[in-house]
Amino acid sequence: MTGEDLIMDLRIEQGPGRDTQVQPPAGVWFSYFGLDTEELPNLQLVNRNQQNPEPEIRPVVEHGTPNWTVEVAGAAVEKPAIIRLHRTGENSYDYWVYRPQEPEYAHCDWILNTFDNPQHHRGRRWFIL
């Protein structure tokens, strides 16, 4: 495991009309993204579910500590869903969104249910690989 990949449940964060808003837990922001709360970054996100994807540049937005969000176009799917991110550079990530009918979903769901995450207390499942 290199720490370059994150697997995380996607949920409806803020209700209808906000289906692209992703609100990772604070542990994800600090452990995976290395968030500096004094200087919030822009993230470059590439949706690898698409053919010939264009990078999206999205700001991390604070909604009160410890609550930060980022808009992820590919998160606009029916839930349940799992997102997998792979770090490609500083603040740059490829991502895939999986739904229950896809074999990748079953594999990621197995990882989230099998491996202990000492930083996960309750709520959303996530794991850094």
C-alpha positions as CSV (number, residue, x, y, z in Angstrom):
1,M,0.0,0.0,0.0
2,T,1.4,3.4,-1.0
3,G,-1.2,5.8,0.3
4,E,-1.9,6.9,-3.3
5,D,-5.5,5.6,-3.4
6,L,-8.6,6.3,-1.5
7,I,-11.8,4.3,-1.5
8,M,-14.9,6.0,0.1
9,D,-18.6,5.7,0.1
10,L,-20.5,8.5,-1.7
11,R,-23.6,9.9,-0.1
12,I,-26.1,12.6,-0.7
13,E,-24.4,15.4,1.2
14,Q,-26.7,18.4,1.1
15,G,-29.9,17.1,-0.5
16,P,-31.4,17.5,-4.0
17,G,-29.5,19.8,-6.3
18,R,-26.2,19.2,-4.6
19,D,-25.5,15.8,-6.0
20,T,-22.0,16.7,-7.1
21,Q,-21.0,18.0,-3.7
22,V,-18.7,15.5,-1.8
23,Q,-17.9,16.1,1.9
24,P,-15.2,13.7,3.0
25,P,-14.7,13.2,6.7
26,A,-11.9,15.3,8.4
27,G,-9.7,12.2,8.6
28,V,-9.8,11.9,4.8
29,W,-9.0,15.5,4.3
30,F,-6.0,15.4,6.6
31,S,-4.7,11.8,6.0
32,Y,-5.3,11.5,2.2
33,F,-5.5,15.0,0.8
34,G,-3.0,16.5,3.3
35,L,-5.3,19.5,3.7
36,D,-3.8,22.8,4.9
37,T,-6.8,24.7,6.4
38,E,-4.9,28.0,6.1
39,E,-4.5,27.7,2.4
40,L,-7.3,25.6,0.8
41,P,-6.2,24.1,-2.5
42,N,-7.8,23.7,-5.9
43,L,-8.0,20.0,-6.8
44,Q,-7.5,18.8,-10.4
45,L,-9.9,15.9,-10.9
46,V,-10.1,13.6,-13.9
47,N,-13.2,11.3,-14.2
48,R,-11.8,8.1,-15.6
49,N,-15.4,6.7,-16.1
50,Q,-15.5,8.9,-19.2
51,Q,-13.8,8.4,-22.5
52,N,-11.3,11.3,-23.2
53,P,-12.1,13.1,-19.9
54,E,-11.2,16.7,-19.4
55,P,-9.6,17.7,-16.1
56,E,-11.9,19.6,-13.7
57,I,-10.3,22.2,-11.4
58,R,-12.4,22.4,-8.3
59,P,-11.8,24.5,-5.1
60,V,-12.0,22.9,-1.7
61,V,-14.6,25.0,0.2
62,E,-14.9,25.4,3.9
63,H,-18.4,25.3,5.5
64,G,-17.2,25.5,9.1
65,T,-14.5,23.4,10.8
66,P,-14.3,20.4,10.3
67,N,-16.5,20.6,7.2
68,W,-15.0,21.0,3.8
69,T,-16.4,20.0,0.4
70,V,-15.4,19.7,-3.2
71,E,-17.6,19.4,-6.3
72,V,-17.1,16.2,-8.2
73,A,-19.0,16.0,-11.4
74,G,-19.0,12.2,-11.5
75,A,-20.6,12.0,-8.0
76,A,-24.0,12.8,-9.6
77,V,-25.1,9.2,-9.6
78,E,-27.8,7.3,-7.8
79,K,-26.6,6.1,-4.4
80,P,-25.2,3.8,-3.1
81,A,-22.0,4.5,-4.9
82,I,-18.3,4.2,-4.1
83,I,-15.6,6.6,-5.3
84,R,-12.0,5.6,-5.9
85,L,-9.3,8.3,-6.2
86,H,-5.7,7.8,-7.3
87,R,-3.2,10.6,-6.7
88,T,-1.4,11.5,-9.9
89,G,0.5,14.6,-8.6
90,E,0.2,17.4,-6.1
91,N,-3.5,18.1,-5.7
92,S,-4.2,16.0,-8.8
93,Y,-6.4,12.9,-8.8
94,D,-7.9,10.4,-11.2
95,Y,-11.2,9.1,-10.0
96,W,-13.8,6.4,-10.7
97,V,-17.3,6.1,-9.4
98,Y,-18.7,2.6,-9.0
99,R,-22.3,1.5,-8.7
100,P,-23.6,-1.9,-7.2
101,Q,-24.0,-3.5,-10.6
102,E,-20.3,-3.1,-11.4
103,P,-17.7,-5.7,-10.3
104,E,-15.4,-2.9,-9.1
105,Y,-18.1,-1.9,-6.6
106,A,-18.2,-5.4,-5.1
107,H,-14.4,-5.4,-4.7
108,C,-14.3,-1.9,-3.1
109,D,-17.2,-2.8,-0.8
110,W,-15.3,-5.9,0.3
111,I,-12.2,-3.8,1.1
112,L,-14.3,-1.3,3.1
113,N,-16.0,-4.1,5.0
114,T,-12.9,-6.2,5.6
115,F,-9.9,-4.0,6.5
116,D,-9.8,-2.0,9.8
117,N,-9.5,1.7,9.5
118,P,-8.4,3.1,12.9
119,Q,-9.4,6.6,11.9
120,H,-13.0,5.6,11.0
121,H,-15.3,6.1,13.9
122,R,-18.8,6.0,12.5
123,G,-20.7,7.1,9.4
124,R,-19.0,7.0,6.0
125,R,-16.7,4.1,5.2
126,W,-13.3,5.0,3.8
127,F,-9.9,3.4,3.4
128,I,-6.5,4.6,2.1
129,L,-4.5,2.1,0.1
